[in-house]
Amino acid sequence: MAVCSRCNGEGYETYDEDGRMVRDACYHCGTSGQVDEETDWHDRLMRVASTLAYHQESEYRKACDSDPEGDGYDLHAAENMMRTSDYFMARVYERQYEIAEELSKLDQTMQEVLVAWNEQPQESLLSRFNRSVAEEIRAKLPSPNGGVQADTNTIFGDDDIPF
């Protein structure tokens, strides 16, 4: 049995409803805090779909906002009588189910690769790039120390970064 990803093994979910915190039974695991391996696998695949949907919607938003002839993403949200953040998340939610359906058609090996990719910490992904690529990425990241970028050697070490 695996730990339920919705309640983190507690058996109950806590959420905000109309300005007050509500504690309710987790219907995903039936308050046991655990799910079977198949349910856990589907949950992990759904997280991959959610990550991909978020990325796709982010790219779509950039394209809308950079189109000089277009209306912009904010106007799309306004046309749907939604705040931009709510519109964005609604579209991510819609996309994730389409993507999840496509993921379910992939073979098991490809699904395992995608799940492993999605569950890998961001820091270890950066460490796989060579130094020049890491430098380029670091230059684009906001400075963690108030405007002064740290030396790359202090971030990635003196040794060459393995691929």
Sequence and secondary structure as in RCSB ss.txt:
>XXXX:A:sequence
MAVCSRCNGEGYETYDEDGRMVRDACYHCGTSGQVDEETDWHDRLMRVASTLAYHQESEYRKACDSDPEGDGYDL
HAAENMMRTSDYFMARVYERQYEIAEELSKLDQTMQEVLVAWNEQPQESLLSRFNRSVAEEIRAKLPSPNGGVQA
DTNTIFGDDDIPF
>XXXX:A:secstr
 EE TTTTTSSEEEEEETTEEEEEE TTTTTSSEE HHHHHHHHHHHHHHHHHHHHHHHHHHHHHH TTS  HHH
HHHHTT  HHHHHHHHHHHHHHHHHHHHHTS HHHHHHHHHHHHS HHHHHTTS HHHHHHHHHHS  TTTT   
 HHHHH SS    
